[in-house]
């Protein structure tokens, strides 16, 4: 199944059900004021909740499949680069990395949901750390200026196998990434963002050519790509409703409880994924500084959240769980956040501090609206004018 079909499947699975179960409402804006409140218990139709929660899980399955397909393309591009190291193949591998990284980012809200049960959380954390650990210290992997013998490429005491790379991953510090997207980012763009295709040319001199840094760089790059594909393939196998504990735990919940689990998972994504990706200053860590993909990855996460809460065809979690004023406010927050991000520099360390602060406030507002704790009172346009009888003088 190609990427276009998979993406269409994700959209159709979600929008097709949402339009049926929830009607579109006319929404207004300009709230008079807002305040925080404890979320009130809300009556949700069981059939609506069942259809919607299943549609979101199936949309997650389609997105995971799409991400896996993009990772397979990435691995083939890396193989092609190593078979024929030239600038064209290097650029193709980088483009494949960008596509796969964004598709993976779009799966993060679904991964957070799937591994929400307490007995699965450690597995989910392990998967995310294997695939998405950042920042990645370049000197842990490769030669850096001033340290010609640095990195795993020069440490011949480490036998290059995927099992060993997984053991070395975050061994003594969280920056010591040896698996996942950001380790591969270092290999494809280079420790100083000056990688050339000739760095991947095989060398056949000496008694042990396999121990040479150039050849170890080739093997290390190949193994990292293989590890990403292996991890995504494992996730794709576990997702279907007929598979195993990921879907079984989710479907064992009642329909309304599933919606509440989605709500909790998505607010956690805002806290642990989105806010973390927005630096608070010029010295903050940046997710994809070499590939300059931090902003696009963040937009991919937001696109998934928006498709679940306020899909373009109407319906979604917002219209089931929130009042119409909150729905309208959340829609505006999504729109304002996207517009603000598109104005920012990428990588984010180049963005204005004022823009970053505003973006953080918008994310915090979204989280409050999603949980239902941010109350949006009636706006002026919603107040019906009252005709008073004329006073006889």
N, C-alpha and C positions, 0 to 999 in steps of 0.2 A: 504494500500500500504506500503511495507516495506522500510527500509532506503536505501537498495541497489537500488531498483527500482526508488525511488525518486531522488537519486543522479544521476542515469543514465539518468533520464528524464531531469534533469537540463543540463547535458552535451549534450545530444542529441538535445534538443531544440536550444541551442546556436550554437554548432558546425555544426549541420545540415544545418542551414541557412547561417552561415558565409562562409562555404566552397563554397556554391553556388554563393553567391553574390560578393565575392571578390577573385580573383585568387592569388595564392602565388607568391611572387617575390623572386629573388635571392638578398640577402642583403649582404653588406660588412661592414667592421669595420675600426678601426683606423682612427678616424677623425683627420684632421690636426689641427683644432681649433674650438672652439664653441663661440657663442656670443648670448646675449639676443636680441630679436627683438619683435616687436608687431606682434601678429598672423595675417597672411594675410587671406583675404576672400578666401575660397577654394570652387571650384565647386564640389558638391556632387550629384550623381545621386539620384533622388527622390525615385526610386524603391529600390535601394540599401539601402538608409536611412530608408525607411519604413520597409523593411524586417528585417534589423539589429536591429532597435529600438524596434520592436515588439518581436524579439527573446530574447533580453536582458530582457525585462519586463517579459516574460514567464519563463526565467531562474530564475529570481527573485522569481516568484511565486513558482517554484519547490523548491528553496532553503528555502523559508519561510515555506513551508509544511514540509520539512525535519527537519528544526529546531524545528517546533512545535511537530513533532513526537518524537524527542529526548527529548524534555521537558516533554512530557507525560511519557516517560520511566523514566525520573528523578523523577517525582512525584510518580510513582509506587514504585520506589526503596526507596524513603523516607518513604512511607507508610509501606513497608516491614520492614524497619529498626525499625520503631516505634512499629510495631506488634511483632517483635522478635529482640530485641536489642542485637546483638552480633557482634563480630569483622568482621565476614564475610559479614553481611548485611551492616555494616558501610562502608566497602571497596567497596561493590557494589554501594552504594549510591554515594560515592566519584567518582567512575569511571563514573557513569551516569552523574554526575555534569560536569566532564571534557568534556565528549562528547557533552553535551548540550551547554556548554559554547563556545566550538569551533564552533559548528554549528550556534549558534547565532552570533558569531563574523563574520562568513562568510556572514551573511545577512546584515551586516552594510552598505556596499556600496549600496545595493538595498533599504534599509530603507531611506538612505540619499536622494536617487533619488526620491522615492515615495512621500516624504514630502518636496520636493523642492519648490512647489508653495507657495507664501507668505501667503495665507490663511490657509495653512496646517502646516506651520513650527512650530507653538506653540504646535500642537498636536504631531508632531514628537519629539520635545524636551521633552515633558512630557513622552512619551513612553520610550525614551532612558534613561531618569533619573529614571523611575520606574524599568527598567530592568537592567541597567548597571551603576549605580552610584558607583563610587570608588574614593578614598579609603573608606573602611567601618571601622568605629571606633568600635572595639570589645566591649569596655565598654558600648557602647550605647545599646547593645543587651544582653550581658551575663556577668557573674561574671568574673572579672579579678584579677590577683594577687594583694593583698593589698587592694582590694575593694570588700569585700564579698557580699555587697548588691547592687552592680552596675547592670545596664542594665534593659531592659524591663522584663526580666525573674523574676526580684525581685520587680519590681514596680507594685504592685497589684492595684494601682489606675488606671492603664491602662487596660481596658477590652480587652482581646485578641480576636479581630475580624479583618478580612482583611480590613474592612473599617477604623478601628482605626489605623492599621499599615500604611495604605496609608497616614493618617493624620499625623502620627509621622515621616514619611519619610522626611529627610532633614529639620526637623522642625526649628531648630535654626542654623544649620551649615551643609555644604555640606557633611561632614564626617558622619553625623547621618543617615546612611542608614538602613532602616527597611524593605525594599522590594528589590527584584532583586537578581541577581546571586551572588553578593559579600556579601550581608547579609547572604545568604544561605551558602556561603563559610565559613564564620565565624562560623556558627552553626555546619557544618559538620567537619571542621578541628579543631575548637576550637579557642578561643581568643589567645592562645599561641602555636597553632599548636600541641596540645597534647590531643586532644579530644579522649575519650574512649567510647566504646559502652555503658558501664554501666551508662554514663551520661544521657542516654535516657530511662533508666528503670523507669516505672511508680511507683509512691509511693501512698499508700492508707491509710495513717495514718492521724490522726487529724480530727478536725471538718470540715475543708475546704481543702481537699487534692488538689483541683484544684488551690489553691493559693500557693502551694509549688513550689519552683524554679524548681525542676526536672520536675514536670508536666507542668509548664508553658513553660519550654524549649522545651518539646515535642510539645506542641500546637503551639508555635512560629515557630518552624521548619516546621511543617505541613502547616501553613498558608503562610509562605514565598514561599514554593514550589507551593502551590495552586495559589498564586498571579502571579508567573512567567508563569504558564500554562494558566491562564486566559488572561494575556496580549498577549501571543503569539497566542492564539486561536482567539482573536479579530483581530489581524493583519492578520492572515490567511484568515479570513472571508472577509476582506476588499480588498484583493489583486486581485482576478480574474477580467478579463476585462469585465465581465458581472455584476460585483458587484456594486460598488458605486464610491464615489468621488476620491479615490486614482487613479484608472485606468482611470476614466473619464477625470480628469484634464490632465493626461499624454497624452491620445489619442487625446485630443482636439488640441494639438499642431501639427504643420506640421512636417513631418518626419525629416527634417534637424534640426528643432528647438529641437526635441526630442534628437537628438545626441548631440547637444550643451548643453542640460540640463544634460545629462549623464556625459559629459566631466566636467561641472562645479561641479556636485555632487561628482565625483570621486576625483577631486583635493581638494575639501573640506574635504573629508574623510582622505586624506593624512595629511592635516593641523590639523584637529580637532580630529582624531582618532589615526592615526599611529604615528605622531610626538609626540603627548601627551603621548603615551605609552612608548616612549623611554626616560628614565630618563637622565637628564643632569649631575647628580652627585649622590654620595652615599646617600645623604639626600633626594633625590626626591621621590615622591610617586610612588609606584609600583602597578600595577593593581591587580595581583593575587599572592601576596607574599606567602600566606598560601598554596594554591594549587600548586604553582610553575607552573602556566599555562600561564603566560604573553606572553612568546615567541610563544607558539603554537597558542594562540588566534591571535597574530599579523600575523603569517604565514597564518592563515585561511582568514583573511581580504585580505592579499596580493594575495592569490590564486584566490579569486573572481575577484579582479582587473585584474589580469593577464589573466583570462579566458575571460574577456570582451575585453581586449585590444589586447592581442597576444595569442589567443588560440592555442593549440598544433596542431590542424588540419589546421592552416592557416586562414587568414582573421582577422576580428575583427575591433574594433574602430581605431586602429593605422593605418591600411592600407587604411582606408577611410578618416581619418582626418589629417594624417601626411605624410610628404614626406618619401621616402624609407630610407634615412639616419637617420631620427628621429626614424623611426620604428626599425631599427637595434640598435640604441643607447638605446631605451627604453627596447628592449629585453635583451640587455646586463645588463642594470641597474637592471631589475628584477632578473636576474640570479646572479649577484654579491651580491645583497641584501640578497637573500635567502641563498647563501653560507656563507655570513658573519654571519647571524643570527644563522645558525646551529652550528657555532663555539662558540657562546656566551653561558655563563652560564645562567641558569634560576632558580630563578627569576633574573630579569635584574639588580638588585642592585649589583650583584656579577660580572657583566660583566666589562671588562676593559673600562676605559673612552675613550681611543683611538678608540676602536671598536664602542662604542656608537656614538661618533662624526662622524665617517665614515658612519655609518648607517643613521644618520640624513642628511648628505650631499647627500647620494644616494636617499633618499626620496625627498629632495628638487629638485634634478635633475629630478626625475620621474615627479614631478608636473610640472616643466618647459617644459618637453617634451610633456606631455599630453596636456597642454594648447597650445602648438605650439610656445611658446615664446623662447624656447631654440633652436637656429639654429645649425645644424650639417652640416658643409660644406663637400664637396666632399673629400673622402679619397684618399691617394696616389694610392691605388689599383684600384680606379675608373678612374684615369687619363689615357686616351689612349696615348700611346707613339706616338710622331710625328716624321715622317721620313723626314729629310731635304735633299734636293739634294746635292750631292757631289760638293764641290767647286773645280773648275778646276784651278790648279796652273800653 
